[in-house]
Amino acid sequence: MNRVEVRPELLRWARERAGFSPNTLARRFPKLAAWEQGAAHPTFKQLEDFARATFTPVGFLFLDAPLVEHIPIPDFRTIGNTYIGRPSPDLLDTLYLCQQRQEWYRNFARTMGQMPLAPVGSARITDNVIRTSAAMRHMLGIDLEERRQLPTWTEALRRFIEQADALGVLVMVSGVVGSNNRRRLDPQEFRGFALSDTLAPLVFINGADTKAAQMFTLAHELAHVWLGQSAVSDAQAVQVPDNDAERWCNQVAAEMLVPLAVLRSEYDQCAELWAEAARLARRFKVSTLVILRRMHDAGGLTHQQLWDAYETELAHLRAIPRGSGGDFYLTLGARASKTFARALVTSTLEGQTSFTEAFRLLGFKKMATFHEVGHSLGVGF
């Protein structure tokens, strides 16, 4: 049986790149330890299986040295203001898929004679945070009193996504890579990213994160769109980032969701913390995480009190059991943006886009699935 000589360091690199320990893959590849030591070599079929298991293009395993991969947009991810470093295959593949979707929609929008979206690049980090936030609420159609009438803040998040998507920002929310439910995204690696473009601005939200965190991430990434800036972020309401753009986007996001002047008029600093946080969360239809941040901004919590309360509440939210993925046809609109999915299905039915391309961008392979997706989006036949 023919064996393939592969540099051991490339096998180790591929395994570590995917975040696997040797033991994780030992059952599937019993001789992996020997391969990584150069004492044995895999067959080409085994090498192909190993490449699939580690989400590595098989050609990478024939390079002279491990590839140094870089995120194709500015990377502002940090933990404790320390740069995270190597991106995972899950993050890279998600970014590449979103870039492909964005490229398709940009061409579609150009063909349809769509005008550039005015808000993209309309702001600067030197702009006043309060005025910018008010302008964003106006452009997005966010009415604080209307939001107050919604039953829950999760409904408010759904409405927020719809408003951004309706404006022309392609909002994609998913907790997995493409439609592969076995490749779950890690919120500790990234919470979202923005791909700025005047015709096809795109915001991706890590759906594996808590619903509470997704609200702030969406507002933060929209602020990047207003700056005309692509970036991958680890946006958290409690953070004060070192990076000027990240700090400004955090401030704009907090002010857009909960205007400080309105909060101050309704905030009872003498009330018990958690009862008041819950009341204000119901009032503004945002998560308690955002309310805690605004309590601090209003002078009701010290920085240490904010951190302690935020960590306590975040642990509580993460402990809440998560539901199933839900109906595929309903969740596809969230995963791929309803605006994008409708345009792609329509273009395909009109013969402007091939079914092969549509299947690739939407993440399935069956014609029956395509027709069901079309019906669920209101564009089928």
Buried (B, 14 or more C-beta within 10 A) or exposed (E): EEEBEBBBEBBBBBBBBBBBEEEEBEEEBEEBBBBBEEEEBBEEEBBBBBBEBBBBEBEBBEEEEBBEBEBBBBBBBBEEEEEBEBBBBBBBBBBEBBBEBBBBBBBBBEEEEBEEBEBBBBBEBEBEBBEBBBBBBEBBEBEBEEBEEBEEBBEBBBBBBBBBBEBBBBBBBBBBBBBEEEBBBBBEBBBBBBBBBBBBBBBBBBBBBBBBBBBBBBBBBBBBBBBBBBBBBBBBBBBEBEBEBBBBBBBBBBBBBBBBEEBBEEBEEEEEBBEBBEBBBBBBBBBBBBBBBBBBBBEBBEEEBBBEBBEEBBEEBEEEEEEEBEEBBEBBBBBBBBBBBBBBBBBBBEEEBEEEBBBBBBBBEEEEBBBBBBEBBEBBE
